[in-house]
Amino acid sequence: MRRPPPPRALRAVLPRTLLPRTLRARLTAGLVVLLAVASLAVGLTTVLALEGFLVRRLDQQLVAAGGRFPASLEHGERPDADNRPDTRGQSAYTFGARLKGGETTRAAVVRDNTDAPVPLTDADRRALAGLPADGRGHDVRLSAIGGYRVLAVPGDDGDVLVTGLPLRPVEETVHRVVLVEAVVFGSALAVTGVVGALWVRLSLRPLRRVTATAAGVARLPLASGEVAMPAPVPDTDPRTEVGQVGAALNRMLGHVGDALASRHAGEERLRQFAADASHELRTPVATVRGHAELALRHPGPVPGQVRHALERIQSESERMSALVDDLLLLARLDAGRPLARGPVDLTRLVLDATGDARAAGPEHRWTLELPEEPVTVTGDEHRLQQVVANLLANARAHTPPGTEVAVGLVALDGQVGLTVADDGPGIPEALLPEVFERFARADPSRSRAAGGSGLGLSIVRAVVAAHGGTIGVTSRPGRTVFRVTLPEAREAEAEPPIVTQA
């Protein structure tokens, strides 16, 4: 099932490599993101509410203080002991200013129960002149003393009295709350991420069992042979999504197991039928062949047409006998019947087979490349000889006269390699994938003139596989190479030979 793409906004913010891919990572990331959004909302609400509360408290203090301190600034530039500015009951750093006709006549701040003049810039004077005398708090920032919450009220002489309290305590309190929230919420996110990942991992454990079962089935060789299906998934609770998937997977495994068992039973019946039929056909074919040979040996005169018919009967019976033997051998190899095991001098087998092929095909050019030391493998000498003979016969039958056939043998790293190469026209590309299948022919008409029975390479592959080896082929016009790899004989192998019945 194709996973839905992430939201467009998320794709625009995050690189594709940073987006979580697994379900566990997505669930954990989603949990952490939701908690982060909730924490951010709570933090912003708390900070804004606290800041608003503290600012309102400042406004209440400003209203309670009234304009006493800025009103006391109405006295002369050099006040005496009787008309000194009134700083009694004023909080430290209380700001006061008197504006007359839009101009600031005096500005001071309370420090140590005394007033200290505040130098104002033109920007500060414009900011103070722009304050409405509405008895409500406003924020201003003065260059000499920083941010203040100020309240402007009309005075008795047509002037404007400005009283202010510093915003620094409010800002420090808000910053401290922000820092505490960042530490608390950050720790909560980290703990939630770890605990959430563990919880999601625990919750997805049934899904991992379903995945492991499906992966185990995917690794099984389902093409042929008997297949042992894995144990069913234990999580089949229909009330959960994973349980529904597990139940569906178990039903599918049951159907697949039944189909594989039925297929294997059919293969066994077909294999047994081929073995039984081949075994039963050996006697009548041998009888027909014997009678044909006996009739050809008749001392009396035999009409030409009758002799030709008897010769054809003898030829076809010999071919039928070889075909029956090949089918019987394949059936026994498919059934896993053991082959004889003993030391086999593969060098001598290749020499003999090449000599026989040279005698059978003198119009071909045969070359041989062998190592200096004899190469020995463990297996069935007769069947390995059949492998080499079939490969050479295949090269001779499917290449024109004058073709060079090169046979090579090499031993390296515990493996023995046998190659049969020719410079003939090559194998058709469409036939390469099935060249080792039974009755495979390049000619769809299956005429005997195009080759043998079509079982030679099938026998080669089956015998090589029974010896624990591999075979492959590469082909192009002017170059075809069959490569056989067999395990080299080890000195420790000293098993008695097991001889199969003919």
ABEGO torsion letter per residue (X at the ends): XBBBBBBAAAAAABBAAABBABAAAAAAAAAAAAAAAAAAAAAAAAAAAAAAAAAAAAAAAAAAAEAAAAAAAABBABBBAAABBBABGBBBGBBBBBBBGGBBABBBBBBGGBBBBBBBBAAAAAAAAABBBAGBBBBBBBAAAEBBBBBBBBBAAGBBBBBBBBAAAAAAAAAAAAAAAAAAAAAAAAAAAAAAAAAAAAAAAAAAAAAAAAAAAAABBAABEBBBBBBBBABABAABAAAAAAAAAAAAAAAAAAAAAAAAAAAAAAAAAAAAAAAAAAAAAAAAAAAAAAAAABABBBBAAAAAAAAAAAAAAAAAAAAAAAAAAAAAAAAGBBBBBBBBBAAAAAAAAAAAAAAABAABBBBBBBBABBBBBBEBAAAAAAAAAAAAAAAAAABBBGBBBBBBBBBBGGBBBBBBBBABAEBBAAAAAAAABBGBBABAAGBAAAEBAGAAAAAAAAAAAAAGBBBBBBBBBGBBBBBBBBBBBBAABBBBBBBBBX
